[in-house]
């Protein structure tokens, strides 16, 4: 598949249907009263390492780097799905193949990833240490969040304020999404908040989403054309004919981006080549759009960067001391808050997981009650003595 067409396919299947894709990992963070933390990751196995998920795209593009990488600093084990017994050892390739053969012998139409789950656990002395040891990677670099934990002592309670912020990946796109919709609309599309459809009927909500989807297609098309034009400009000396100067080409770039954006349908390589031919009345750019060209190679790298962002999917849980009383979790109960971390949530801006909990001091209630009782008893005792 050609790089530009693949980039279009990824955009269409993810930016517009972000809920589909590879299986999600689960990351559970336990915050202790002394500020230390435990982080537990549950994910599907990978035959080569037994400790990673989403190591390739849907079409088997193996050159894409892993987005979840668990190294030797983690304690790793594995278990059958639904089984509480965890084997505290790495899932080796030999064991992986053995399980696959067992499934085939039993005529079970499942893969090992449907049957086995990998567990990884690590202790951190502080949230700062945990932040620097993120298991997520994008474009070969760790995706390190900023994590803070604050404790505020009150007589009856201690309040814990936990905040985990993942950096925006908006710089991956040359044209910001806010050129095509408001910041609130982008947050709603990618993150679900604020809920702009609150109070609307089903028909009204659908009309709003359809309109946002149209704008997303325009943003997608515009980015594709802009990135392609920039790649062509960087390698303009590779064009065999000098009938169109580089200055002439750059002069019509914005017009090409605008035409592509207003096309009203997802672009592909043939449509882009046709736009370039119509703009200059000569077919000198089509060879640069092929996979074997230097432009095609750059677009393939851009495709892989987008793909890694798409593959970042994790269900997150934060367990706090005491009872949760605030934050921005999707849902919570007692001391557990649940979030969803995905690559598309990093497009409009930084993405923050925030939890506030309150831990009761039983000793403070008892001591206060004792003081009240002694005060009342002392009052009556002094009254009796005076009487």
N, C-alpha and C positions, 0 to 999 in steps of 0.2 A: 504494500500500500504506500502511496506517495505521501511524503511528509506533510504537504499542505492539506491534502484530503484527510489525512489522519487527524491533523489539528482541528479541522472542521468537525470531524466525527466526534472527537473528544468534547469540543465545545457544545455540540448539539445534545450529546447524551448526558453531560454532566451539569453544565451551567443551567440548562433548562430542566433537567431531570436529576437533580442533585441527590435525591434519595436513593437512586439506584447505584450499584457498584459492588466493590469487593466487600467481603465480610469485615465487620468492625472488630477491633480489639477492645478489651475492657481494661480500664486503668482505675484501680482503687487506691486512694490515698488515705492513710490513717494518721491523724494529727494527735500527738500525745500532749499531755499537760506540761511536760518539761520542754516543749519546743521541738523535740525529735519527731521523726516521721517514718512511716513504713509505706512503701509503694509496692503494690501487687499488680501484675499485668497478666491477663489471660488472653490468649490469641490462638489462631490456627497455626498448625505446624508447617515448616518448610523442610523438604527432604535434605537439603544441603547442610542446614544448621539446626533444624528442629526448634528454632527460637524466633522465627520472624513471620510476618504476614504481609500480604500485598507486595510480593516481590516482583510481580510482572503485571502487565496490562491484560485486558480481557483477550487480546489477540496474541498473547504469548510473547510480547516484546521484552526479551530478557535483558536488554541493555539498560533498562530503567533501574536506577538504584533503589534499594529498599528504603521505605519510609519509617519502618520500625525496626530498630537494631538493638538487640539485647546482647551485651558482651559478657565477658567472664566475671565482671564485678557483680553480676546478678546470680542468685541461687535459683537454678532452673530445674523443673520437674515436668511431668506430663501425666495425664489421666484420660480415661475414656469419658466421653461426654455423658454427663448425668451421674457419674460415679464420684463418690467422695474420697476414694482411695487415690492418693497422689504418689506416683513413682518418683522419688527424689533423685533423679538422674537425667542427664540430657537424652533427648530422643534421637538416637543415632540413625544414620541412613540404613543400616542393616535392620534395625527394629522397624523403621518406617516401611521398608520393603516387605518385611515379614507380615505386618498388619495388612498391607495391601493384598498380599497373596491369600491371607485368611479370608478377606472380604470376597475375593474372586472365587475361592473354593466354596464358600457358603452362598454364592450367587446373590450377593448383596450389592445392589446398584448404588454404591456410595464410594467416595474417595476417602483417603485417610483424614483429610481436613474436615470431613463431615463426622468423623468418628472420634478423633483425638483432639484434645485441647492442651496447649502448653501453658504452664504456670511459671512465672518468674517473680521473685521477691527480693527486695533490697531495703536495708535499714539506712537512714540518713540521720546524722546528728543534728541537722538544722534544715529549715526550708531553703536556705541559701545554697547549701550543699546539694539538695535535691534539684534545685533549679539548674545547676551547672551539669547535672547528669541526666539530662533529658534523653529518653529512648527514641525520640522522634528525630528524623533527619529530612531535610529538603535540600536538594541540589548539592549533596555531599557534605553539608554542614549541619551540626546539631541545631534543632529548633528549640532553643532554650527560652523558657518563659521567665518572667520576673515574678518571684513569689515572696510575699511578706506575711508574717504572722505577728499580730499584736495582742498583748494581754493587758487588760485593764481591771485592776482589782477594786471591788467594792466590798462593803462589809458582808453582805449576804450572798454576793455572786462574784464570779470572775467572768468577764466577757472576753471572747476570743474572736479576733477579726482576721480571717484568712482571705488572701487575694492572690490569684494566679493569672497573670496576663501574658498571652502569646502575641508576638509581634505581627503586625500586618504584613501581608505579602502583596500589597497593592502595587509595589514597584515592579512586579513581574510583568505588568501590563503597561504598555506605552501610553495608552489612552485611558484615563480613569473612568470608572463606571459612572461617576457623578457628572460626567459630560452628557449622560443620556437619561439620568433620573436623579431625583433628590437624594440626599444622604439618608433621610428617613426611609425612602422607598428601597434603597440599596440594602439597608440594614434589615428591612422586612423581608426582602427577597432571599437574601443569603442566610440570615440569622433567625428570622421569624419574629423578631422584636424590633421596634414596637409593632403591635398588632394593628395594622391599618385597616383591617377588615372587621374589626370589632363592631358589632351592632348591625352589620350588613346582612342582607338576605343571601342565600346561596347564589342566586343569579347575579347579584351585585358584586359579591366577592369574586365570582368567576370572571366577570367583566374586568374587574381591577387586575386580576392575575393575567388575563389575556393581554391587557395593555402593557403590563410590565414585561411579559414575555416578548412582545414585539420590540420593546426597547432593548431587551437583552440581545435579541438577534441583531439589531442595529449595532450595538456595542461590539458584539462578537465579530461581525463582518468588518467593521471599521478597524479593529485591532489587527485582524488578519491581513488586510490590505496594507495598513501602515507598517507592520512588521516586515511584510514582503518587500515593500518599496525601500525601506531602510536597508534590508539585506542586499537588494539589488544595487543600491547606491554605494554601499561599502565595497562592492566587487564590480564596479562598473567597467573596469578595464577588461573583464572577462567577456564582454559583449563583442562579438566578431565584427560588428559594423559600427561605424561612428556617425551614422546618419542622424542619430538623436544624441545631442550633447547631454552631459550629466546635468548641466544647469537647466536645460529644457525639461528634462525628466523631473527634477525636483520642483520645478515651477508648477507642474500639474499634479503633484502628489496629493495635496489637500483636496483637489477636485476629485481625484480617483477615490480617496477615502470617503468623501461625501457620497459619491455615486454608489459605492459599495454598501455604505450604511443604509441608504434609502432603497436598496434593491427589493426589500420586502421578503426575501427568502434567503436561506443559508447559501453562502458562496461555496464554490469548489474551484479546483485548479483550472478547469476549462473556462468557467465564467470569468475568472480573473484574467486569464490569457486573452479572452475576447475583449475585455475592457481595455487592456493595454494596447491591443491591436487597433481598436477603434480610436483610442486617444492619439496615437502617433501614426496611424495608417501604414504601419509596417510591422512585420512579425519578427522582432529581434529579441524579445524577452522570454518567449516560451521556453527555449532551451534552459534558461536559468531557473525555471520552476520545477525541473525534474529532480528526482532523488539523487542522481549522480553528480549534480552540479554543486558548487560551493554554497550557493544560496539554499539549495535543497538540504544540504548538510546542516546549515545554521538553523533552518526551520525545524529539522529533526531534533536538534538540541533544545529548541524552544518547546517543541512538542513534549519532550521528556520532562522538562521542567513543569509544564502544565499538568502532565500525567501524575507526577509525584504529588502535586498539590491536591489533585482529585482523589488520590488513593489514601490521603490522610483522613482516617475515620476512626474515632474512638469514643466509646461510651465511658464517661468519667463519673466516678463516685468519690465524694469527700466525706470522711467520717470524722466528726469533731467531738471534743470533750463536751459533756453536758447535752443540752437540748438546743436545736437550731431555732433561732428567733428572727433571722433575716438573711438577705442575700438575693441573688438573681438566678437561683437554680430553676431548672425546668420543673422539678418536683422534689419534695423532701418529706421525711418523716422522722420524728424523734431526733437522732443525731446523724442522719445520713442525707446528703444532698446529691442530686444527680444532674449531670450536664451532658452535652453533646459537643465534642470537639471534632470539627471537620475542616478540610482545607478551604472550602468555599466561605466559611465563617471568617476567614482571615483576609478576604478580599476587600471588604469595605473599610476595614480598620483593625486596630488591636482587638483581641477577643479576651474578655476577662471572666474568670470564674470567681465568684465572691460568696463567702459564707460567713455568717455571724452566729455564734452560739453563746449560751449562757450556762455556766456550771454553778450549781447551788452549793453553798457551804453549810452543810448540816450542823457542823460545830458552831457556826455563827448563830443559827436559829436556836440551838440548845443553850448556848451561853447567854444569849439575849433573853430567852425565856427564864433561865435561872436567875439572871439579874433582876428581872421584873418580879419574880416570885419572892426573892430575898428582899427587894425594896418594899413590897407590900407587907411581907411578914414583919419587917423591921418597923414599919409604920404602926401596925397594930400592937407590936410588942412594946414600943415606946408609949403608946396610948394606955396600955394596961398598967404600965409602971406609974404613969402620972395619976391614973385613977386610984 
